[in-house]
């Protein structure tokens, strides 16, 4: 049995009202240096360049995911009855820590170092860090159990589904939270109704037929948030410039230029970062590093750093062979190195993916007649979404004619 806190701890939250904590292991994880680091990493990468109030952090999101999981294991009767107390604690911890391995600037940094945040998350949980010690003190083997939930290897697949599936606590929090802080009202959906209609069928998380309308609302919210917020071309332009700065820094390699502060040197070295080096990389420290790079001797690196500081982003346009040839020739004539001043990005978004062989790869509906159907067979709206024309956006990014 896990040790309880001396009283129920509550943290005010604009999305959930309160975050409730009554397990000592959860409270200690929240107060650890690794978790507190998430205060210094924004949730939405480049979206705050478009939506000026989108300054919320991975810290707030992680607490929100934890709170939804806590409500699942305490308020959804099927889940509360099915899970053992140890499993409830493990999945709540996994919800809390699922993003602890995120680097600065969201997913833009992952493409720079070539390592996913999930890999760093599991390293932070398992490699004898402060987090590892907190978990192992609470229960021997807990660190491995929590990491297994996050990497979808836990013996009980229900725990993995609650953290990462097509109807999970992670997506439900980030949609509501991102909608709130961007002011994009179409990202909202009826969380209360979804929780009320959740059921377990076998070892599979499902929703009652009467909850299908709420799930449709959730699917549509996800669809709109991706195209209006997450894939906004201005946000993608900012993230491309961040990526370009790091790539130029790596191409230059380790130099004696005094403008390269110590914490950026491991990135420039092309090697895998230690956890200590990774810990030091957050958006506050990188912001200081970028400001320092505005004085670098290399004109390309200096220019990109100034662009980031002053929000002088690249322009964007729809990609086409004719436009690309014309624009690239123009940029070359102006003296731009196209390795750093020309980018191309294609994004696609499928709001729902029907059953593909893995049980947690779909949303399942418990029908009134006792059968279980995959969501696209129980909802005309979802069926139409997945059988409609594919939606993608192919953009190119380049400096303006300044």
GUGUFI-130600 format. One record per residue (C-alpha): residue in one letter; chain; x, y, z. Coordinates in Angstrom, 1 decimal, m for minus. Each point is the difference from the previous one (the first is absolute). Example, Ala and Ser with C-alpha at 12.3 -4.5 7.8 and 13.67 -1.06 7.14 Angstrom:
REM GUGUFI-130600
<"A" "A" <12.3 m4.5 7.8>>
<"S" "A" <1.4 3.4 m0.7>>
This chain:
REM GUGUFI-130600
<"X" "A" <0.0 0.0 0.0>>
<"X" "A" <1.4 3.4 m0.9>>
<"X" "A" <0.5 2.6 2.6>>
<"X" "A" <m2.6 2.8 0.1>>
<"X" "A" <0.8 3.7 0.4>>
<"X" "A" <m0.9 1.6 3.4>>
<"X" "A" <m3.0 1.6 m1.8>>
<"X" "A" <m1.4 0.3 m3.5>>
<"X" "A" <2.2 2.4 m1.9>>
<"X" "A" <m1.8 2.2 m2.6>>
<"X" "A" <1.3 2.1 m2.8>>
<"X" "A" <m2.3 2.5 m1.7>>
<"X" "A" <m0.3 m0.7 m3.8>>
<"X" "A" <m1.9 2.0 m2.6>>
<"X" "A" <m1.0 m3.1 m1.9>>
<"X" "A" <m0.9 m2.5 2.8>>
<"X" "A" <m0.7 2.4 2.9>>
<"X" "A" <2.3 m1.9 2.4>>
<"X" "A" <2.8 m2.6 m0.3>>
<"X" "A" <m0.4 m2.4 2.9>>
<"X" "A" <3.0 m1.8 1.5>>
<"X" "A" <m0.1 m2.4 3.0>>
<"X" "A" <2.9 m2.4 m0.7>>
<"X" "A" <3.4 1.0 1.4>>
<"X" "A" <1.8 m1.5 m3.0>>
<"X" "A" <m2.0 2.3 m2.4>>
<"X" "A" <0.7 3.0 2.2>>
<"X" "A" <3.7 m0.7 0.1>>
<"X" "A" <0.1 m0.5 m3.8>>
<"X" "A" <m1.7 3.4 m0.5>>
<"X" "A" <2.6 1.7 2.3>>
<"X" "A" <3.0 m1.7 m1.7>>
<"X" "A" <2.4 2.1 m2.0>>
<"X" "A" <m0.7 m2.0 m3.2>>
<"X" "A" <m3.8 0.7 0.2>>
<"X" "A" <0.6 3.6 1.0>>
<"X" "A" <2.1 0.4 m3.2>>
<"X" "A" <m3.2 m0.4 m2.0>>
<"X" "A" <m1.0 3.5 1.2>>
<"X" "A" <2.7 1.2 m2.3>>
<"X" "A" <m1.3 m1.8 m3.1>>
<"X" "A" <m3.1 1.3 m1.9>>
<"X" "A" <m2.6 m2.5 m1.0>>
<"X" "A" <m0.5 1.3 m3.6>>
<"X" "A" <3.4 0.6 m1.5>>
<"X" "A" <m0.5 2.8 m2.6>>
<"X" "A" <m3.7 0.6 0.5>>
<"X" "A" <0.6 2.8 2.4>>
<"X" "A" <1.4 1.9 m3.0>>
<"X" "A" <m3.6 0.0 m1.3>>
<"X" "A" <m2.1 m0.2 3.1>>
<"X" "A" <1.5 2.4 2.4>>
<"X" "A" <m1.6 m1.6 3.1>>
<"X" "A" <1.3 m3.5 m0.7>>
<"X" "A" <2.7 0.3 2.6>>
<"X" "A" <m1.1 m3.1 2.0>>
<"X" "A" <2.5 m2.6 0.9>>
<"X" "A" <0.6 m3.8 m0.1>>
<"X" "A" <m0.1 0.3 3.8>>
<"X" "A" <m3.7 1.1 m0.1>>
<"X" "A" <m0.9 m2.6 m2.7>>
<"X" "A" <1.6 m2.8 1.9>>
<"X" "A" <m1.9 0.8 3.1>>
<"X" "A" <m3.2 0.1 m2.1>>
<"X" "A" <0.7 m3.4 m1.4>>
<"X" "A" <0.6 m1.4 3.5>>
<"X" "A" <m3.3 1.5 1.1>>
<"X" "A" <m2.0 m1.6 m2.8>>
<"X" "A" <1.6 m3.3 0.8>>
<"X" "A" <m0.7 0.4 3.7>>
<"X" "A" <m3.7 0.6 m0.9>>
<"X" "A" <0.0 m3.0 m2.2>>
<"X" "A" <1.3 m2.4 2.7>>
<"X" "A" <m2.3 1.5 2.7>>
<"X" "A" <m3.1 1.1 m1.7>>
<"X" "A" <m0.6 m2.4 m2.9>>
<"X" "A" <m1.5 m3.1 1.7>>
<"X" "A" <1.3 m2.6 m2.5>>
<"X" "A" <3.5 1.3 0.3>>
<"X" "A" <m0.1 0.4 3.8>>
<"X" "A" <m1.2 m3.6 0.4>>
<"X" "A" <2.4 m1.5 m2.5>>
<"X" "A" <3.3 1.5 1.1>>
<"X" "A" <2.0 m0.9 3.1>>
<"X" "A" <1.1 2.8 2.2>>
<"X" "A" <3.6 m0.4 m1.1>>
<"X" "A" <m1.1 0.2 m3.7>>
<"X" "A" <m2.0 3.2 0.7>>
<"X" "A" <3.0 1.7 1.6>>
<"X" "A" <2.3 m1.2 m2.9>>
<"X" "A" <m2.2 1.4 m2.7>>
<"X" "A" <m0.5 3.3 1.8>>
<"X" "A" <3.7 0.4 0.3>>
<"X" "A" <0.4 m0.9 m3.7>>
<"X" "A" <m2.5 2.7 m0.9>>
<"X" "A" <1.9 2.5 2.1>>
<"X" "A" <3.4 m0.9 m1.4>>
<"X" "A" <m0.9 m0.9 m3.7>>
<"X" "A" <1.6 3.3 m1.3>>
<"X" "A" <2.9 0.4 2.4>>
<"X" "A" <2.5 m0.7 m2.8>>
<"X" "A" <m1.1 2.9 m2.1>>
<"X" "A" <2.7 2.3 m1.2>>
<"X" "A" <m0.4 3.7 m0.8>>
<"X" "A" <m2.3 1.2 m2.9>>
<"X" "A" <m2.1 m3.1 0.0>>
<"X" "A" <0.6 m2.4 m2.9>>
<"X" "A" <2.3 2.3 m1.9>>
<"X" "A" <2.9 m0.9 2.3>>
<"X" "A" <m0.6 m3.7 m0.5>>
<"X" "A" <0.7 0.2 m3.7>>
<"X" "A" <3.2 1.8 0.8>>
<"X" "A" <1.5 m2.6 2.3>>
<"X" "A" <m1.7 m2.9 m1.7>>
<"X" "A" <m1.4 m1.5 3.3>>
<"X" "A" <m3.6 m0.1 1.1>>
<"X" "A" <m1.2 1.6 3.2>>
<"X" "A" <m1.4 m3.4 1.0>>
<"X" "A" <3.5 m1.5 0.0>>
<"X" "A" <1.2 2.7 2.3>>
<"X" "A" <m3.1 m0.4 2.2>>
<"X" "A" <0.8 m3.6 0.6>>
<"X" "A" <3.6 0.7 0.6>>
<"X" "A" <m0.9 2.7 2.6>>
<"X" "A" <m2.4 m2.5 1.7>>
<"X" "A" <2.4 m3.0 0.0>>
<"X" "A" <3.6 1.3 0.1>>
<"X" "A" <0.5 0.7 3.7>>
<"X" "A" <m1.1 3.6 m0.1>>
<"X" "A" <m1.9 1.8 2.8>>
<"X" "A" <m3.2 m1.3 m1.6>>
<"X" "A" <1.3 m3.6 0.0>>
<"X" "A" <0.8 0.3 3.7>>
<"X" "A" <m3.4 1.4 0.9>>
<"X" "A" <m1.8 m2.8 m1.8>>
<"X" "A" <2.2 m2.8 1.3>>
<"X" "A" <m0.3 1.3 3.5>>
<"X" "A" <m3.8 m0.3 m0.3>>
<"X" "A" <0.1 m3.5 m1.5>>
<"X" "A" <2.8 m2.1 m1.3>>
<"X" "A" <m0.3 m0.4 m3.8>>
<"X" "A" <m2.4 2.9 m0.3>>
<"X" "A" <2.3 1.9 m2.4>>
<"X" "A" <0.1 m2.8 m2.5>>
<"X" "A" <m3.8 m0.5 0.3>>
<"X" "A" <m0.7 3.7 m0.7>>
<"X" "A" <2.4 0.0 m2.9>>
<"X" "A" <m1.7 m3.1 m1.4>>
<"X" "A" <m3.3 1.8 0.0>>
<"X" "A" <1.4 2.9 m1.9>>
<"X" "A" <1.7 m2.3 m2.6>>
<"X" "A" <m3.1 m2.2 m0.4>>
<"X" "A" <1.6 m3.1 1.5>>
<"X" "A" <m1.9 m0.4 3.3>>
<"X" "A" <m1.7 m3.3 0.7>>
<"X" "A" <m3.3 1.7 0.4>>
<"X" "A" <m0.8 1.8 m3.4>>
<"X" "A" <m2.7 2.0 1.6>>
<"X" "A" <2.6 2.1 1.8>>
<"X" "A" <1.7 0.8 m3.3>>
<"X" "A" <m3.3 0.9 m1.7>>
<"X" "A" <m0.8 2.6 2.8>>
<"X" "A" <3.3 1.8 m0.7>>
<"X" "A" <0.3 m0.4 m3.8>>
<"X" "A" <m2.7 m1.2 m2.4>>
<"X" "A" <m2.5 1.8 m2.2>>
<"X" "A" <m2.1 0.8 3.1>>
<"X" "A" <2.5 0.7 2.7>>
<"X" "A" <0.7 2.4 2.9>>
<"X" "A" <2.9 1.7 m1.9>>
<"X" "A" <m2.1 1.0 m3.0>>
<"X" "A" <m3.0 1.0 2.1>>
<"X" "A" <2.1 2.4 2.1>>
<"X" "A" <2.0 1.6 m2.7>>
<"X" "A" <m3.1 0.7 m2.2>>
<"X" "A" <m1.8 1.7 2.8>>
<"X" "A" <3.1 1.8 1.4>>
<"X" "A" <1.2 1.1 m3.4>>
<"X" "A" <m3.5 1.2 m1.0>>
<"X" "A" <m0.2 2.0 3.2>>
<"X" "A" <3.4 1.7 m0.3>>
<"X" "A" <m0.3 0.7 m3.8>>
<"X" "A" <m3.6 1.2 0.2>>
<"X" "A" <m0.9 m2.6 m2.7>>
<"X" "A" <m3.4 m0.9 1.3>>
<"X" "A" <m0.5 m2.8 m2.5>>
<"X" "A" <2.5 m2.1 1.9>>
<"X" "A" <m2.4 m0.5 2.9>>
<"X" "A" <m2.0 m3.2 0.5>>
<"X" "A" <m2.0 m1.7 2.8>>
<"X" "A" <2.6 m1.7 2.2>>
<"X" "A" <m2.6 m0.6 2.7>>
<"X" "A" <m2.3 m2.0 m2.3>>
<"X" "A" <2.9 m2.1 m1.3>>
<"X" "A" <1.1 m0.9 3.5>>
<"X" "A" <m3.5 m0.8 0.9>>
<"X" "A" <m0.5 m2.4 m2.9>>
<"X" "A" <3.4 m1.8 0.2>>
<"X" "A" <m0.2 m3.7 0.4>>
<"X" "A" <2.4 m3.0 m0.1>>
<"X" "A" <m0.8 m2.8 m2.4>>
<"X" "A" <2.5 m2.9 0.6>>
<"X" "A" <3.3 1.8 0.4>>
<"X" "A" <m1.1 2.8 m2.3>>
<"X" "A" <m1.0 3.5 0.8>>
<"X" "A" <m3.4 0.8 m1.7>>
<"X" "A" <m2.8 2.5 0.0>>
<"X" "A" <m3.7 m0.6 0.3>>
<"X" "A" <m2.1 0.6 m3.1>>
<"X" "A" <m1.6 3.0 1.8>>
<"X" "A" <3.5 1.6 0.2>>
<"X" "A" <0.7 m0.1 m3.8>>
<"X" "A" <m1.2 3.6 m0.4>>
<"X" "A" <2.6 1.2 2.5>>
<"X" "A" <2.7 m2.0 m1.7>>
<"X" "A" <m1.0 1.4 m3.4>>
<"X" "A" <0.4 3.5 1.6>>
<"X" "A" <3.5 m1.0 1.3>>
<"X" "A" <1.0 m1.4 m3.5>>
<"X" "A" <m1.1 3.2 m1.7>>
<"X" "A" <1.7 2.2 2.6>>
<"X" "A" <3.2 m1.9 m0.7>>
<"X" "A" <m0.4 0.5 m3.7>>
<"X" "A" <m0.6 3.8 0.3>>
<"X" "A" <2.8 0.5 2.5>>
<"X" "A" <2.6 m1.6 m2.3>>
<"X" "A" <m0.8 2.1 m3.0>>
<"X" "A" <m0.7 3.3 1.8>>
<"X" "A" <2.7 m0.2 2.8>>
<"X" "A" <2.5 m2.8 m0.1>>
<"X" "A" <0.6 0.2 m3.8>>
<"X" "A" <m0.3 3.8 m0.4>>
<"X" "A" <2.6 0.9 m2.6>>
<"X" "A" <1.4 2.9 2.1>>
<"X" "A" <0.6 m2.4 2.9>>
<"X" "A" <1.7 m2.4 m2.4>>
<"X" "A" <2.1 2.8 m1.4>>
<"X" "A" <1.3 0.8 3.6>>
<"X" "A" <0.7 m3.6 0.7>>
<"X" "A" <1.9 m0.3 m3.3>>
<"X" "A" <2.2 2.9 0.9>>
<"X" "A" <0.7 m1.5 3.4>>
<"X" "A" <0.9 m3.3 m1.7>>
<"X" "A" <2.2 2.0 m2.5>>
<"X" "A" <1.9 1.7 2.8>>
<"X" "A" <0.9 m3.3 1.7>>
<"X" "A" <0.9 m1.5 m3.3>>
<"X" "A" <2.4 2.8 m0.8>>
<"X" "A" <1.5 m0.2 3.5>>
<"X" "A" <0.6 m3.7 m0.6>>
<"X" "A" <1.4 0.6 m3.5>>
<"X" "A" <2.5 2.4 1.5>>
<"X" "A" <1.0 m2.5 2.7>>
<"X" "A" <1.8 0.9 3.2>>
<"X" "A" <1.7 3.4 m0.4>>
<"X" "A" <1.7 2.4 2.3>>
<"X" "A" <m2.5 2.8 m0.8>>
<"X" "A" <m0.9 1.5 3.4>>
<"X" "A" <m3.6 0.5 m1.0>>
<"X" "A" <m0.7 m3.7 0.2>>
<"X" "A" <m0.9 m0.5 3.6>>
<"X" "A" <1.0 m3.2 1.8>>
<"X" "A" <m3.5 m1.7 0.0>>
<"X" "A" <m0.2 0.2 m3.8>>
<"X" "A" <3.4 m1.6 m0.6>>
<"X" "A" <m1.2 m3.6 0.5>>
<"X" "A" <m2.6 0.6 m2.8>>
<"X" "A" <2.7 1.3 m2.3>>
<"X" "A" <2.1 m3.1 0.6>>
<"X" "A" <m2.4 m2.5 m1.8>>
<"X" "A" <0.0 m2.5 2.9>>
<"X" "A" <m2.7 m1.4 2.2>>
<"X" "A" <m0.7 2.3 2.9>>
<"X" "A" <0.5 m1.2 3.5>>
<"X" "A" <m3.0 0.5 2.3>>
<"X" "A" <1.8 2.8 1.8>>
<"X" "A" <0.5 1.8 m3.3>>
<"X" "A" <m3.5 m0.6 m1.0>>
<"X" "A" <m1.3 1.3 3.3>>
<"X" "A" <1.7 3.4 m0.6>>
<"X" "A" <m1.8 0.5 m3.3>>
<"X" "A" <m3.2 1.8 0.5>>
<"X" "A" <m1.6 3.0 m1.8>>
<"X" "A" <1.4 2.5 2.5>>
<"X" "A" <3.6 m1.2 m0.3>>
<"X" "A" <m0.3 m0.4 m3.8>>
<"X" "A" <m1.5 3.5 m0.3>>
<"X" "A" <3.1 1.4 1.8>>
<"X" "A" <2.2 m2.1 m2.3>>
<"X" "A" <m1.8 1.3 m3.1>>
<"X" "A" <0.5 3.6 1.2>>
<"X" "A" <3.7 m0.7 0.4>>
<"X" "A" <0.1 m1.5 m3.5>>
<"X" "A" <m1.1 3.4 m1.4>>
<"X" "A" <3.7 1.0 0.5>>
<"X" "A" <1.4 m3.1 m1.7>>
<"X" "A" <2.7 0.4 m2.7>>
<"X" "A" <m1.9 m2.2 m2.4>>
<"X" "A" <m2.4 2.2 m2.0>>
<"X" "A" <m2.6 m2.7 m0.6>>
<"X" "A" <m0.2 m1.1 3.6>>
<"X" "A" <0.0 3.6 1.1>>
<"X" "A" <m2.8 0.9 m2.4>>
<"X" "A" <m2.2 m3.0 1.0>>
<"X" "A" <0.5 0.8 3.7>>
<"X" "A" <m1.2 3.6 m0.6>>
<"X" "A" <m3.0 m1.3 m1.9>>
<"X" "A" <m1.0 m2.2 2.9>>
<"X" "A" <0.5 2.8 2.6>>
<"X" "A" <m1.9 2.6 m2.1>>
<"X" "A" <m2.7 m2.2 m1.5>>
<"X" "A" <1.2 0.7 m3.6>>
<"X" "A" <m1.4 m3.3 m1.2>>
<"X" "A" <0.4 m1.5 m3.5>>
<"X" "A" <m2.9 0.5 m2.4>>
<"X" "A" <m1.9 m3.1 m1.2>>
<"X" "A" <m1.8 m1.0 m3.2>>
<"X" "A" <m1.7 m3.0 m1.4>>
<"X" "A" <2.6 m2.3 m1.5>>
<"X" "A" <m0.1 m0.6 m3.8>>
<"X" "A" <2.8 m0.9 m2.5>>
<"X" "A" <m0.4 3.3 m1.9>>
<"X" "A" <0.0 2.2 3.1>>
<"X" "A" <2.8 m1.9 1.7>>
<"X" "A" <2.3 0.3 m3.1>>
<"X" "A" <m0.7 3.7 m0.3>>
<"X" "A" <0.4 0.8 3.7>>
<"X" "A" <3.1 m2.1 0.5>>
<"X" "A" <1.7 1.7 m3.0>>
<"X" "A" <m0.9 3.4 1.4>>
<"X" "A" <1.4 m0.8 3.5>>
<"X" "A" <3.2 m1.3 m1.6>>
<"X" "A" <0.4 3.2 m1.9>>
<"X" "A" <m0.4 1.9 3.3>>
<"X" "A" <2.8 m2.0 1.5>>
<"X" "A" <m2.0 m2.2 2.4>>
<"X" "A" <1.4 m3.5 0.9>>
<"X" "A" <m3.0 m2.1 m0.8>>
<"X" "A" <1.0 m2.7 2.5>>
<"X" "A" <m1.1 2.5 2.7>>
<"X" "A" <m2.3 2.4 m1.8>>
<"X" "A" <m2.3 m2.4 m1.7>>
<"X" "A" <m2.2 m2.5 1.7>>
<"X" "A" <m2.8 m2.3 m1.0>>
<"X" "A" <m2.6 m1.5 2.3>>
<"X" "A" <m3.0 m2.2 m0.7>>
<"X" "A" <m2.5 m0.8 2.7>>
<"X" "A" <m2.9 m2.4 0.0>>
<"X" "A" <m2.6 m0.6 2.6>>
<"X" "A" <m2.5 m2.8 0.4>>
<"X" "A" <m2.3 0.7 2.9>>
<"X" "A" <m0.8 m3.6 0.5>>
<"X" "A" <1.6 m3.2 m1.2>>
<"X" "A" <m2.2 m3.1 m0.1>>
<"X" "A" <0.9 m3.4 1.4>>
<"X" "A" <3.4 m1.2 m1.4>>
<"X" "A" <0.7 m3.2 1.9>>
<"X" "A" <1.0 1.3 3.4>>
<"X" "A" <m2.9 0.2 2.5>>
<"X" "A" <1.0 3.5 1.2>>
<"X" "A" <0.2 1.3 m3.5>>
<"X" "A" <m3.7 0.9 m0.1>>
<"X" "A" <m2.8 1.3 2.1>>
<"X" "A" <m2.5 m2.8 0.9>>
<"X" "A" <m3.7 0.6 0.6>>
<"X" "A" <m2.2 m2.2 2.3>>
<"X" "A" <m3.3 m0.1 m1.9>>
<"X" "A" <m3.4 m0.3 1.6>>
<"X" "A" <m0.5 m3.4 m1.5>>
<"X" "A" <3.0 m1.4 1.8>>
<"X" "A" <2.4 0.0 m3.0>>
<"X" "A" <3.3 2.0 m0.2>>
<"X" "A" <0.7 2.1 m3.1>>
<"X" "A" <2.9 2.0 m1.1>>
<"X" "A" <m0.8 3.7 0.0>>
<"X" "A" <m0.1 0.6 m3.7>>
<"X" "A" <m2.7 m2.7 m0.3>>
<"X" "A" <m2.0 1.7 2.8>>
<"X" "A" <0.3 3.6 m1.1>>
<"X" "A" <m1.0 1.4 m3.4>>
<"X" "A" <2.1 3.1 0.7>>
<"X" "A" <3.2 m1.9 0.7>>
<"X" "A" <m0.7 m2.3 m2.9>>
<"X" "A" <m0.2 3.0 m2.3>>
<"X" "A" <3.1 1.6 1.4>>
<"X" "A" <2.2 m3.1 m0.6>>
<"X" "A" <m1.4 m0.7 m3.5>>
<"X" "A" <0.1 3.6 m1.2>>
<"X" "A" <2.8 1.4 m2.1>>
<"X" "A" <3.4 0.1 1.7>>
<"X" "A" <1.0 3.4 1.5>>
<"X" "A" <3.6 1.1 m0.2>>
<"X" "A" <1.9 3.3 m0.2>>
<"X" "A" <3.3 0.3 m1.9>>
<"X" "A" <1.8 3.2 0.8>>
<"X" "A" <3.4 1.5 m0.8>>
<"X" "A" <1.7 2.5 2.3>>
<"X" "A" <2.5 2.7 m1.1>>
<"X" "A" <1.2 3.5 1.0>>
<"X" "A" <m2.1 3.0 m1.1>>
<"X" "A" <1.2 2.5 m2.6>>
<"X" "A" <1.5 2.1 2.8>>
